[in-house]
Amino acid sequence: MDIKIPEQNLVLIAGRVTRDPELRFTQKGQAMSSFDVAVNRRYKDLATGEWKDDTVFVPVAVWGQVAERCREKLKKGSPVHVEGRLTTSEFTDKSGQKRRAMKVTARRVQFLSYTAAASEGGAAAPEVPDAAEPAESEVKHGVSGIDEVPF
């Protein structure tokens, strides 16, 4: 019997950008932006009873017009929701070892807050709090600052 297994490669992450996105262009002029997203998970250690944080840093690549918008709108500390697929690439490091790296190739990027520069001539949009100073909601609700995803 031949079993059909559905092919599925879907990644959804929500977190904060760890560095300003880098924007590059291919030789054919297509834009590509890359950045990392820190995704926190808070859990209680059953042995000690302490609350601990587990942070995963996920590399993200974005192509086309979305890449250009990410470079314009995102900065270090910006909250973001990314939908995409997991991809791998192979490369040779400086010592000659073959390595593999995994990253999320984004299909959709949702900015979860806006900077004041994002609103030109209109009503002032809420500013993104400085990454060094947590917002009041982050202090109340823990590390991620988001109780539930707002959609």
MOMO-V555339 format. One record per backbone hydrogen bond with DSSP energy under -1.0 kcal/mol. CO is the residue of the C=O (numbers start at 1). NH is the residue of the N-H. E is the energy in kcal/mol with one decimal. If there is no record, write none. Layout:
co=CO nh=NH e=E
co=CO nh=NH e=E
This chain:
co=11 nh=84 e=-2.3
co=13 nh=82 e=-3.0
co=15 nh=80 e=-2.8
co=16 nh=38 e=-3.1
co=17 nh=77 e=-3.5
co=22 nh=34 e=-1.9
co=24 nh=32 e=-2.8
co=26 nh=29 e=-1.9
co=30 nh=26 e=-2.5
co=31 nh=64 e=-2.3
co=32 nh=24 e=-2.9
co=33 nh=62 e=-2.8
co=34 nh=22 e=-2.4
co=35 nh=60 e=-3.1
co=36 nh=18 e=-2.4
co=37 nh=58 e=-2.9
co=38 nh=16 e=-1.8
co=39 nh=56 e=-2.4
co=41 nh=54 e=-2.8
co=43 nh=52 e=-3.3
co=45 nh=49 e=-2.9
co=50 nh=45 e=-3.3
co=52 nh=43 e=-2.5
co=54 nh=41 e=-1.8
co=56 nh=39 e=-2.9
co=58 nh=37 e=-2.4
co=59 nh=104 e=-2.7
co=60 nh=35 e=-1.9
co=61 nh=106 e=-2.8
co=62 nh=33 e=-2.9
co=64 nh=68 e=-1.3
co=65 nh=69 e=-2.2
co=66 nh=70 e=-2.3
co=67 nh=71 e=-1.9
co=68 nh=72 e=-1.7
co=69 nh=73 e=-2.9
co=70 nh=74 e=-2.5
co=75 nh=78 e=-2.5
co=78 nh=17 e=-2.4
co=79 nh=112 e=-2.0
co=80 nh=15 e=-2.2
co=81 nh=110 e=-3.2
co=82 nh=13 e=-2.3
co=83 nh=107 e=-3.2
co=83 nh=108 e=-2.3
co=84 nh=11 e=-2.9
co=85 nh=105 e=-2.9
co=87 nh=103 e=-2.4
co=89 nh=101 e=-2.6
co=91 nh=99 e=-3.6
co=93 nh=96 e=-2.0
co=97 nh=93 e=-2.7
co=99 nh=91 e=-2.3
co=101 nh=89 e=-2.1
co=103 nh=87 e=-3.0
co=104 nh=61 e=-2.8
co=105 nh=85 e=-2.0
co=108 nh=83 e=-2.8
co=110 nh=81 e=-2.5
co=115 nh=118 e=-1.3
co=116 nh=119 e=-1.0
co=130 nh=133 e=-1.0
co=135 nh=139 e=-1.7
co=136 nh=140 e=-2.0
co=137 nh=141 e=-2.7
co=138 nh=142 e=-1.2
co=149 nh=151 e=-1.9
